[in-house]
Amino acid sequence: MKTSTEYRQQFEELVHRAEQDIAQHPTTYKRRLQGLALLGYSVIGGLLALLLLLTGGTVWLAFTSSAVLLLLLKNKLIIVLGGLLWVVGRSLLVRIPSPTGYALKPTEFPQLWSEVNALSKQLATPPIHTIILTPDINAAIAQTPRLGIIGPHHNTLLVGLELLMALSPSQARAVLAHELAHLSGNHSKFAGWIYRVRQSWAQISHAIQQTNAWGTAPIRYFTEWYTPYFAGYSYVLARNNEYEADAVAGKLTSCHTTASALIATHVYAAFTQEQFWQPLYRKAHTQAQADQATYSQLQQFYQQPQPQHEAFKHHLRTVLTHKTNPSDTHPALIERLKALKATGLQEEADDRKALLWLGSEAKRVIQHFDQQWSHDNSVEWEEFYQRAQAAQQTIASLSQRDDHTLTAEERWQLASLTEQYQPDQDALSLYLQYSAEQPDDNAADLAIGRLLLAQNDADGIRYLEKAMKNPALRVYAAHECSRYYTLHQQPQQANAWLVKLEAANDMMHEAQQERAQLDDVDILIAPEVVEKSGYDFERELIGALNRHQHVSEVWVAQKQVRNFPHEPVFVLAVKIKGFILNEERLQLTLLNSLPQTPHNVFVVNSVTHKKLVKKVMAVGKQLY
């Protein structure tokens, strides 16, 4: 089985080969890409034809020949054919859900619809059927097939409320023009078709993976190969699509306006998170209830001249250093600005906001999003406040104690609670004090390294390298190092840590798989760690299972695992006595009777898992 690094390298090689193909042999590249696109729809069409052929053929044979009908029934071939019909039909009946959000009706929001319809007419796009308002600082086109995963599309334009609050009307118009250009007749017909094919298959793949039901396996296996391959090979054209859509937006507005819109949408996300959302969420430390007018406050925030803010300029300088990644469908901001021949940050002359497109309904819309935000966050906010109050009391109590009387556990508690619930205080020094007394605790190395890198102190790498000694911490440590070197434009070091991160992720995935299933071929060993598990594991299990009227014996063994062997995986074997009418209900009853434990526990019984029960009894320990 390939590692994540091998998959990524294979994908990057595919993208690189596509870049060479389109540069050296553009006609051959387009022909091959067209063949890949047609292959996807041929598979769908083939499955549909197979379904119709099986259904029609079976019905025709059954009605025209009584002998065939008897053969189908006698040899149970009808069950086999029925199973095939179910498999193929289930594959094709996966539903791609329509986007959700605040629907903007033409009669209530005529100004916004007028803007969209005017752009759509200029660009000769297919009709936009629905406009949905979302909280995001973005816009997008979603095409939903009307007939499962095939058929004509319902076109939905998604517009972010935050986008309308942050951008001027001309900037927002450039964003909408860019999105509509992907569907337009002004766009390259081939490029536009490939764009829609890629978007469709991304939706199909996501829907099938989410369904993950029996019967979708044939098409799921195909999409697991086809979707990333087609996406990777078409990414080069996808980036060209973005340049072309930018150019279309520049013609309909201006290059300067399109450039300023690109800058805004790239920078505002991080800037607003830092300057608005983080201060808002910090209120939960001392404020019992969530704000009731969050988006009203956000509207006021965007009324300020943000591009002149030093933090905005800092985030802009940062994003301008980013380079296009092989897995990006969009070019980096600096490359898009160069293509528009507008690399400088110029102040937008229009100080109005595109929110005016909502007309007199704008206030009601904002109130709706205020209420929605409050509803979605109030419970979590209040729970966090309660935890914060309890943490403040604990911190105060521990801080008043003589430093020498604190146990190692209390020192760790003081440091971690301070970091989480007193973000303005210095948790780093507390972690350093803890680490000085507990030098072998790699969790402290992880915390220290993470906080140092957050302060742009490269010495944090040294601590994170120590944290890597603990397999359970490798994912977190490698992620922090890779992100640090990426932000500081050191690609060689960033890639080296990315490889370590991928290896750690693979190991965690393998560990999860080991603990998620039990097979006859798994190696079982004596439960040597039962006595070391920190509580009376045996007594808890005996008390849970020996009350069952059909349980005669209970045995325990341990599954041998490659990853994290110090975290045991137990296998309980239950010998059953008496007559069992419903085996599935018996197994469910046994599982439900187990107490909560800090360990992974499998339960097998002598009715449905005879071979595994024998293996447990051969190497394990009898509990009851």
C-alpha positions, 0 to 999 in steps of 0.5 A, a space after each residue: 500500500 502506498 504511503 501518503 507521501 507517495 500518493 502526493 508525489 504521484 499527484 505532483 508528478 501528474 500535475 507536472 506532466 500536465 504542465 509539460 503537455 499543455 506547454 509542448 503539445 496543447 492539442 494532445 493535452 486537450 484531446 487526452 483531457 477530453 477523453 478523460 472527461 468522456 470516460 467519466 460520463 461513459 462509466 455513468 452511461 454504461 452503468 445506466 445502460 446495464 441497469 436498463 438492460 438487466 431490468 428489461 431482459 429479466 422481465 422479457 425472459 420471465 414473461 416470454 418463457 415459463 421455463 426461464 421463469 422457473 429456472 430463475 426461481 428454482 436456482 435462485 438466479 432471480 436473487 442474483 439478478 436482483 442483487 446486480 440491479 440493486 448494486 447498479 441502481 444504488 450507485 446511480 441513485 446517489 443524491 447530490 444535495 443542493 446548497 443551503 443558506 438564506 434564499 434571496 427572492 427576486 421580488 424581495 432583493 431586486 437590486 442584487 438580482 438585477 446586478 446578477 442578471 445584467 452580468 449573466 446577460 453580458 457573459 451569456 451564461 446559463 440562467 441562475 435559478 437561485 441566489 443564496 446568501 451565506 456568512 462567508 467572504 466569498 462567492 461561488 457557483 454550485 451546479 446541482 444535477 436534477 436527476 441524481 448524479 446526471 441530468 440538467 443542472 440547477 444553477 445556484 449563486 452563493 454570495 457571502 454576507 461578509 463579502 457584501 459588507 467588506 467590498 465596494 459595489 464595483 469590487 463585488 461586481 468583479 467577484 460575481 463577474 469572475 464566478 459567472 465567467 466560468 459558465 459563460 459563452 465568453 469563456 473558452 467553451 472547452 475550458 468551461 466544459 472541463 471546469 463543469 466536469 471537474 466540479 460535477 465529479 468532485 460533487 459526485 465523489 463527495 456524495 458517494 463517499 458520504 453515502 458509503 452504503 452497500 451497493 455504491 461500491 462499484 462506482 465508489 472504487 472508480 471515483 476514488 481513482 478517477 476523481 483525483 486523476 482527472 482533477 490533477 490532470 486538469 489543474 493546469 487548465 483550471 489555473 488558466 480558467 482563473 486567469 481567463 475569468 479574472 480577465 473577463 472580470 477586468 473587462 467588465 469592471 477594470 483591472 484595478 477593481 478586479 485586483 483590489 477585489 482579489 486582494 480583499 478576498 485573499 486578505 480579509 479572511 485572516 485579517 478579520 479573524 485576527 481583528 474581529 473574531 478572535 477578540 469576540 470569542 475572547 469575551 467568552 472568558 468573562 461574558 456569560 452570554 454570547 453577543 446578540 448582534 454579531 453581524 451588526 458589529 461586523 458591519 460596523 467593523 467593515 465601515 472602517 478603512 481597513 486596507 490602511 490598517 497596519 495589520 491588513 498590510 502585514 497580512 497582504 505582504 504575507 499572502 503576496 509571498 505565497 507561491 502556487 502549490 501543485 494541488 491548487 486549482 487557483 494560482 497564487 495571488 501575486 501571479 494573478 495580480 501580475 497577469 492583470 498588470 496591477 500589483 500595487 495596493 491602491 485605495 478604493 475610491 468608492 467607500 460604499 459597500 455592496 450591502 446596499 444591493 440588499 436594499 431595504 431588506 438589509 437590516 432584516 437580513 443582518 438580524 437573521 444572521 445575528 439570530 442564527 449566529 446566536 442560536 448556533 453559538 450560545 450553548 457552546 459559549 455558555 459552556 465555555 464560560 462555565 469552564 473558564 470560571 472554574 479554570 480561573 478559580 483553579 488557577 487562582 488557587 494554584 497560584 496562591 500556593 507555595 511553588 514547592 508544594 505543587 505536584 507535577 500534575 498541578 504544575 501541568 494543570 496550571 500551565 495548560 489552564 493558563 494557556 487556554 483560559 488566560 490567553 493574555 498571561 504568560 503560559 510559556 514560562 509555566 511550561 518551562 518550569 514544568 519541563 525543568 522538573 519533568 524533562 522526559 515529558 514530551 507533551 511539555 516539549 510540544 507545548 513549549 515548541 508550539 508557543 515559541 514558534 507562535 512568537 517567531 522564535 525558531 528555537 521552538 523547532 528544537 523542542 518539537 524535535 524532542 516531542 517527535 520522540 513520542 509517536 502519539 505527538 508526532 502529527 502535532 509536532 510535525 504540523 507545527 514545524 511544517 507550517 512554520 517553515 512554510 510561512 517563513 518561505 523555507 521550502 526545503 525544510 517545510 517539505 522535509 517536515 511535510 514528509 514527517 507529517 505524512 508518515 505520522 498521519 499514516 501511522 495514526 491511520 494504521 493505529 486507528 484501523 488496528 483498533 477498529 476491526 478484529 479478524 480471525 487472522 489477528 494475533 492474540 496474546 496473554 493480557 499482561 497489562 490488565 493488572 497495569 491498567 490503572 483501575 480494577 478492569 477485571 472486576 468491572 468486566 465481570 460485574 457487567 457480563 456475569 449477570 447475563 443469563 446466557 453467559 457461562 464463561 468470560 475470557 480475556 486476551 489482548 490483540 497484538 498491535 504494531 502501533 502504540 502497543 502500550 495502549 492495550 486492545 482487549 478481546 473478551 470471549 464470552 461462552 454462551 449457554 442455552 438456546 439463542 433465538 436472535 444472535 444479533 440481539 445477543 451480540 448487541 446486548 453484550 456490547 451494551 452491557 460493557 462499562 466505560 473503559 479507557 481501553 479498546 475492547 472487542 467482544 466475541 461470543 461462542 455463537 457467532 465467533 467460534 474460532 475467535 473464542 477458541 483463540 482467546 481461551 487458548 492464550 487468555 485468562 478466564 475472568 468468570 
